[in-house]
Amino acid sequence: MAVGVFDLFSIGLGPSSSHTVGPMRAAAVFAEELAASGALDRVASLRVDLYGSLAATGHGHGTMTAILLGLEGYHPEKILPAEVEERLAAIADTGTLQLAGSVPLPYGVKDMVLRPLTILPRHTNGMTFTVADADGGTLHSATFFSVGGGFIVREGEEDAALKELDASIKDLPLPFRTAAELLGHCQARGLSIGEVMLVNERASHTEEEIREGLLHIYSVMAECVATSLKRTGLLPGGLKVRRRAPDWHDRLLKENADRDPGYRDPKYWQEWVNLIALAVNEENASGGRVVTAPTNGAAGIIPAVLYYALHFAPGMDKASQADRDDTVVKFLLTAGAVGVLYKEQASISGAEVGCQGEVGSASSMAAAGLAEVMGGTPQQVENAAEIAMEHNLGLTCDPIGGLVQIPCIERNAIAAAKAINAAKMALWGDGSHRVSLDEVIVTMRETGKDMSSKYKETAMGGLAVNVVEC
């Protein structure tokens, strides 16, 4: 199916969409297929092979535990953090998982086979699930690839998936795969970029469903921030990274102690943006409930820039709740349209193109969303998206210890500020510019191809090897 706004903004668990959400989703699909096959009661053994980046940074990204939950039948968008803790504790205590939720099988993280130096042809994030009967005969086996943003592709179905995608895009009322095509629809129909996206979304959802769905997505983003601000201490994983968001929040509230609780002093706009980005990504790093936007590693950028739009954009201090809701919907539709361009023309996977595909694409999407809600023309919105990505080109993915903490958390805050600046620069222009968004997206894709694998979410280069972990 054509990529839609609810594919790019989906609810899941931290710390990584490609290394946590995708593997859990693949394992759940495998478990469901096994149950449907009628062979579940004959399963005597299980084998899970992880390849490339999944194997290299799987422990830090929670890949193995996510797979265990998926094999029990849990999906990332439905399971709650409390259930995660309960089931993982039970598996650790008993050494047994409930395959497809019903068949007890001795299996744990230590039983998974890690192949970090073996890269399967389709993608570096490969995984194979195999179950056998008591005689060793294979009952069911499948290989999946986690291709970024929680999206998964089954080995052998890549061509069919691409054909289905092409067909579904053509069936859209206003199909587009490039920014040029998107701007063409805007000009021909007199629509904004967000409105073009809305027309396409209406092909599969009612307008009420779209509005309610996007407002729910935003509510989960806000809930993620609220949860993070209540959690103190150190992030898990051994790097001893201290949570900063609660202290920063207290400090900002003290600055406004003599004002209305909802007041936000404009001179502290960047501190508030930094706070939201840090809060989301600290929650993500601890395995909390977040929205992939479009990935977990970049999950704080769009909420932070949307926070800026709701609290610091001109006129928002007097806006009604209905106007604020309209802003959220318009922002996310526009950001989603730009996200489609990255998903279709390049990649949003850090393991495939480096962090430019995660933080870079999120910054570009956020810049577009902000430019649109601040009254930008389609050309200015496209320019904002282009500026943001142009200055994230070549960004490497080098998490220390394979954890989505350093430099990932601060990187979200920096990229959020870049997005806001990109939107403001575009709005001060007339929309004309020398480098197009399509040219930047192609450049990002080609840069990712040229980038050494050690800088693509393997924790084998950059800060990951030049900074002592403890």
C-alpha positions as a printed Julia matrix, in Angstrom:
470×3 Matrix{Float64}:
   0.0     0.0     0.0
   1.03    3.62   -0.56
   2.79    5.13    2.43
   0.4     7.3     4.42
   0.6     9.64    7.36
  -0.35    6.88    9.82
   2.51    4.73    8.54
   5.03    7.5     9.18
   3.52    8.39   12.58
   2.87    5.11   14.39
   2.81    4.32   18.09
   5.5     2.0    19.39
   8.13    1.38   22.03
  11.67    2.7    22.35
  14.48    2.81   21.8
  14.55    2.19   18.04
  11.97    1.87   15.28
  14.27   -0.2    13.05
  15.9    -2.22   15.84
  13.0    -2.54   18.31
   9.65   -1.83   16.66
  10.42   -3.54   13.33
  11.85   -6.74   14.84
   8.94   -7.01   17.29
   6.49   -6.57   14.42
   8.29   -9.18   12.3
   8.35  -11.68   15.17
   4.64  -11.13   15.8
   3.84  -11.72   12.14
   5.89  -14.93   12.22
   4.05  -16.11   15.35
   0.66  -15.38   13.79
   1.59  -17.27   10.63
   2.74  -20.21   12.7
  -0.5   -20.28   14.66
  -2.56  -20.05   11.46
  -0.61  -22.92    9.87
  -1.86  -25.43   12.44
   1.7   -26.53   13.25
   2.07  -24.6    16.5
   1.46  -27.6    18.76
   4.27  -29.54   17.02
   6.97  -26.94   17.64
   9.88  -28.36   19.64
  12.61  -25.79   18.96
  13.12  -22.23   17.81
  16.06  -20.5    16.15
  16.47  -16.75   15.62
  19.37  -15.44   13.53
  20.13  -11.71   13.56
  22.34  -10.19   10.87
  24.33   -7.0    10.3
  23.28   -3.93   12.27
  20.62   -5.82   14.23
  23.29   -8.12   15.59
  25.91   -5.38   16.06
  23.77   -3.07   18.2
  20.88   -5.33   19.15
  21.61   -5.42   22.88
  21.72   -1.64   23.19
  18.61   -1.19   21.06
  16.5    -3.81   22.84
  16.23   -5.92   19.69
  16.39   -9.31   21.37
  13.82   -8.56   24.07
  11.53   -6.98   21.48
  11.69  -10.15   19.42
  10.79  -12.25   22.45
   7.67  -10.14   22.97
   6.79  -10.36   19.29
   7.13  -14.14   19.34
   4.62  -14.15   22.19
   2.21  -12.34   19.88
   2.57   -8.75   21.06
   2.55   -5.86   18.58
   4.49   -2.65   19.3
   1.51   -0.34   18.79
  -0.65   -2.22   21.29
   1.6    -3.35   24.12
   2.05   -0.98   27.07
   5.34   -0.43   28.95
   3.95   -2.15   32.07
   3.17   -5.27   30.03
   6.67   -5.17   28.57
   8.25   -5.23   32.01
   5.92   -7.96   33.25
   6.46  -10.33   30.32
  10.23   -9.81   30.09
  10.57  -10.44   33.82
   8.56  -13.67   33.47
  10.68  -14.86   30.54
  13.9   -14.06   32.41
  12.72  -15.81   35.59
  11.43  -18.97   33.91
  13.68  -19.14   30.84
  10.5   -19.84   28.89
   8.49  -17.79   26.41
   4.89  -18.4    25.36
   5.21  -18.89   21.6
   2.25  -17.24   19.86
   0.85  -16.68   23.34
   0.06  -20.34   24.0
   2.97  -22.79   23.62
   5.66  -22.69   26.34
   9.13  -22.97   24.82
  12.52  -22.76   26.58
  14.1   -19.74   24.9
  15.73  -16.44   25.81
  18.02  -13.67   24.62
  21.14  -15.82   25.06
  19.78  -18.37   22.57
  19.71  -15.96   19.63
  22.42  -16.32   16.99
  24.21  -13.04   16.22
  25.91  -12.51   12.86
  27.09   -8.86   12.87
  29.52   -9.31    9.98
  27.01  -11.03    7.71
  24.95   -8.59    5.64
  22.04  -10.05    3.72
  21.57   -8.66    0.19
  18.34   -6.7     0.79
  19.21   -4.71    3.92
  21.62   -4.71    6.86
  18.75   -5.21    9.32
  17.99   -8.85    8.56
  16.49  -11.55   10.79
  15.47  -15.17   10.23
  12.98  -17.15   12.33
  12.89  -20.93   12.14
  10.88  -23.48   14.13
  11.36  -27.25   13.99
   9.54  -30.34   15.27
  10.92  -32.99   17.64
  12.7   -34.73   14.74
  14.42  -31.54   13.62
  12.2   -31.02   10.6
  11.51  -27.4     9.72
   7.89  -26.44   10.32
   8.11  -22.8     9.32
  10.88  -20.35    8.44
  10.9   -16.75    7.31
  13.4   -13.94    6.83
  12.42  -10.31    7.36
  14.16   -6.98    6.95
  13.5    -4.01    9.2
  13.91   -1.15    6.75
  13.4     1.87    9.03
  10.52    3.55   10.81
   9.12    0.2    11.95
   8.47   -0.93    8.37
   9.26   -4.57    7.59
   9.72   -6.44    4.32
   9.77  -10.23    3.88
  12.6   -11.8     1.89
  11.4   -12.91   -1.52
   8.49  -10.49   -1.58
  10.46   -7.29   -2.27
   9.55   -7.09   -5.96
   5.9    -7.87   -5.31
   5.8    -5.26   -2.56
   7.27   -2.65   -4.9
   4.73   -3.48   -7.62
   1.9    -3.25   -5.11
   3.28    0.06   -3.87
   3.51    1.46   -7.4
  -0.06    0.37   -8.14
  -1.43    1.8    -4.89
   0.31    5.15   -5.48
  -1.23    5.38   -8.95
  -4.66    4.74   -7.43
  -4.37    7.79   -5.17
  -6.4    10.86   -6.19
  -3.22   12.99   -6.26
  -0.29   10.58   -6.61
   3.23   11.83   -5.98
   6.68   10.4    -5.37
   8.69   13.56   -5.87
   8.47   17.11   -4.57
   8.06   18.3    -8.15
   4.94   16.16   -8.53
   3.66   17.32   -5.15
   4.12   20.99   -6.05
   2.47   20.31   -9.4
  -0.7    19.16   -7.64
  -0.59   22.22   -5.39
  -0.39   24.54   -8.39
  -2.98   22.72  -10.49
  -5.55   22.41   -7.69
  -4.8    25.51   -5.66
  -4.05   23.38   -2.61
  -1.42   23.51    0.12
   0.95   20.58    0.62
  -1.02   19.47    3.69
  -4.26   19.63    1.72
  -2.82   17.4    -1.02
  -1.91   14.86    1.65
  -5.42   15.14    3.12
  -7.01   14.4    -0.27
  -4.94   11.22   -0.56
  -5.66   10.16    3.02
  -9.38   10.5     2.32
  -9.03    7.66   -0.18
  -8.79    5.23    2.75
 -10.15    7.17    5.76
 -12.96    9.59    6.45
 -11.95   13.15    7.24
 -13.19   12.64   10.79
 -11.04    9.51   11.17
  -8.0    11.39    9.87
  -8.53   14.27   12.26
  -9.18   12.04   15.25
  -6.24    9.8    14.37
  -3.78   12.66   14.07
  -4.98   14.29   17.28
  -4.53   10.92   18.99
  -0.98   10.72   17.62
  -0.31   14.16   19.09
  -1.83   13.13   22.43
   0.59   10.21   22.63
   3.47   12.6    21.89
   2.27   14.89   24.7
   1.77   11.93   27.04
   5.32   10.79   26.28
   6.63   14.2    27.36
   4.5    14.23   30.51
   5.69   10.75   31.5
   9.33   11.65   30.88
   9.12   14.77   33.05
   8.16   12.61   36.04
  11.09   10.21   35.68
  14.42   11.03   37.26
  17.73    9.22   37.7
  19.87    7.5    35.08
  18.91    6.06   31.73
  19.32    2.28   31.42
  22.24    0.71   29.62
  25.4     1.43   31.56
  26.48    4.8    30.13
  25.18    6.48   33.3
  23.44    9.21   31.31
  21.39   11.36   33.66
  17.86   12.38   32.73
  17.91   16.15   32.31
  14.36   16.93   31.22
  12.74   17.02   34.72
  15.32   19.46   36.07
  15.13   21.65   32.98
  11.35   21.69   33.24
  11.46   22.79   36.88
  13.91   25.54   36.0
  11.73   26.85   33.18
   8.65   26.85   35.4
  10.54   28.89   38.0
  11.34   31.46   35.33
   7.58   31.9    34.85
   6.61   31.51   38.51
   4.83   34.88   38.64
   2.81   34.28   35.45
  -0.12   32.12   34.38
   0.88   28.39   34.36
   0.26   28.2    30.64
   2.4    31.21   29.82
   5.56   30.65   27.8
   8.05   33.5    27.76
   9.13   33.99   24.12
  12.72   34.62   25.13
  12.9    31.0    26.31
  11.46   29.44   23.15
  14.61   27.48   22.38
  14.89   26.16   25.93
  11.32   24.86   25.67
  12.04   23.27   22.28
  15.2    21.65   23.69
  13.2    20.39   26.67
  10.51   18.7    24.59
  13.05   17.04   22.32
  15.1    15.79   25.27
  12.04   14.58   27.16
  10.77   12.5    24.24
  14.14   10.97   23.51
  14.92   10.22   27.14
  11.63    8.35   27.29
  12.49    6.59   24.04
  15.94    5.62   25.36
  14.29    4.0    28.39
  11.99    1.86   26.22
   8.92    4.02   26.8
   5.89    4.57   24.58
   6.66    7.0    21.74
   5.5     7.94   18.26
   7.84    7.07   15.4
   8.27   10.41   13.66
   9.33    9.0    11.27
  11.68    6.88   13.42
  12.24    6.38   17.13
  15.78    7.69   17.03
  14.4    11.0    15.71
  11.13   10.9    17.66
  11.7    14.15   19.57
  12.09   16.55   16.64
   8.54   16.81   15.33
   6.95   17.03   18.83
   9.43   19.77   19.75
   8.81   21.85   16.62
   5.05   21.28   16.91
   5.32   22.55   20.49
   6.96   25.67   19.11
   4.12   26.07   16.61
   1.47   25.78   19.34
   3.15   28.07   21.88
   5.4    30.53   20.07
   4.07   31.0    16.54
   2.39   34.4    16.01
  -1.23   34.46   17.19
  -1.2    31.08   18.93
  -1.42   32.68   22.38
  -4.99   33.73   21.52
  -5.97   30.63   19.55
  -9.02   28.55   20.5
  -8.73   24.83   21.14
 -10.3    24.15   17.75
  -7.66   26.36   16.1
  -4.91   24.57   17.99
  -6.28   21.21   16.86
  -6.36   22.49   13.28
  -2.71   23.46   13.63
  -1.77   19.97   14.81
  -3.61   18.29   11.95
  -2.22   20.64    9.29
   1.33   20.32   10.68
   1.3    16.51   10.73
  -0.28   16.19    7.27
   2.37   18.47    5.78
   5.21   16.75    7.62
   3.78   13.41    6.48
   3.76   14.49    2.84
   7.47   15.34    3.04
   8.11   12.08    4.89
   6.58   10.2     1.94
   9.21   11.75   -0.33
  12.06   10.44    1.83
  10.48    7.02    2.2
   9.84    6.7    -1.54
  13.04    8.22   -2.96
  15.66    7.41   -0.33
  15.5     5.89    3.15
  14.63    6.74    6.75
  16.84    3.95    8.1
  19.97    4.89   10.05
  21.37    1.45    9.32
  21.02    2.09    5.6
  21.96    5.78    5.12
  23.17    6.99    8.51
  21.5     9.48   10.82
  20.8    11.85    7.93
  17.98    9.43    7.12
  16.51    9.65   10.61
  17.28   13.0    12.22
  17.73   14.65    8.81
  14.38   13.52    7.44
  12.59   14.38   10.7
  14.11   17.88   10.71
  13.04   18.35    7.1
   9.51   17.14    7.82
   9.24   19.39   10.88
  10.48   22.43    8.95
   7.82   21.85    6.32
   5.08   21.43    8.91
   6.06   24.63   10.69
   6.34   26.64    7.48
   2.85   25.56    6.44
   1.11   26.38    9.73
   2.86   29.75    9.74
   1.26   30.59    6.41
   3.92   29.51    3.93
   3.16   28.89    0.28
   3.82   25.39   -1.11
   7.07   26.7    -2.59
   8.17   28.13    0.77
   7.23   24.88    2.54
   9.28   22.86    0.04
  12.15   25.3     0.52
  11.99   24.89    4.31
  12.19   21.11    3.96
  15.12   21.45    1.58
  17.08   23.8     3.84
  16.7    21.52    6.84
  17.95   18.42    5.03
  20.7    20.25    3.17
  22.33   21.0     6.51
  21.99   17.45    7.8
  23.62   15.78    4.79
  26.29   13.26    5.74
  25.14   12.95    9.34
  26.51    9.68   10.69
  24.83    7.2    13.03
  27.4     6.34   15.71
  25.61    5.61   19.0
  27.99    5.01   21.89
  27.54    1.51   23.25
  24.85    0.89   20.62
  22.45    2.84   22.86
  20.08    5.51   21.54
  21.45    8.06   24.01
  24.72    9.73   23.0
  24.68   11.61   20.65
  21.08   10.79   19.74
  19.18   12.66   22.47
  20.94   16.02   22.07
  20.99   15.55   18.29
  17.18   15.71   18.31
  17.21   19.05   20.1
  19.78   20.5    17.71
  17.82   19.27   14.68
  14.58   20.74   16.05
  16.23   24.16   16.23
  17.54   23.66   12.68
  14.01   22.92   11.51
  12.65   26.11   13.08
  15.44   28.18   11.54
  14.91   26.53    8.16
  11.19   27.38    8.26
  11.92   30.99    9.22
  14.51   31.37    6.46
  12.1    29.97    3.88
   9.28   32.25    5.04
  11.52   35.3     4.61
  12.03   34.3     0.99
   9.54   34.06   -1.85
   9.88   30.3    -2.35
  12.41   30.46   -5.17
  15.73   28.75   -4.47
  18.63   27.17   -6.33
  18.6    23.63   -4.86
  15.36   21.64   -4.97
  14.12   19.27   -2.29
  14.26   16.4    -4.79
  17.94   17.11   -5.48
  18.71   17.1    -1.77
  16.84   13.82   -1.23
  18.74   12.14   -4.06
  21.98   13.53   -2.63
  21.11   12.11    0.79
  20.47    8.71   -0.77
  23.74    8.73   -2.7
  25.66    9.97    0.34
  24.23    7.08    2.33
  25.41    4.6    -0.3
  28.93    6.05   -0.17
  29.06    6.17    3.63
  31.19    3.53    5.33
  29.13    0.86    7.1
  30.85    1.7    10.38
  28.95    5.0    10.41
  25.55    3.4     9.84
  24.18    2.21   13.2
  26.79   -0.47   13.8
  28.53    1.27   16.73
  31.81    0.48   14.95
  32.89    4.03   14.12
  32.76    7.68   15.14
  31.86    8.52   18.72
  30.99    4.88   19.32
  34.66    3.89   19.23
  36.37    7.15   20.21
  34.53    7.66   23.5
  35.17    5.32   26.45
  31.83    3.85   27.55
  32.49    3.75   31.27
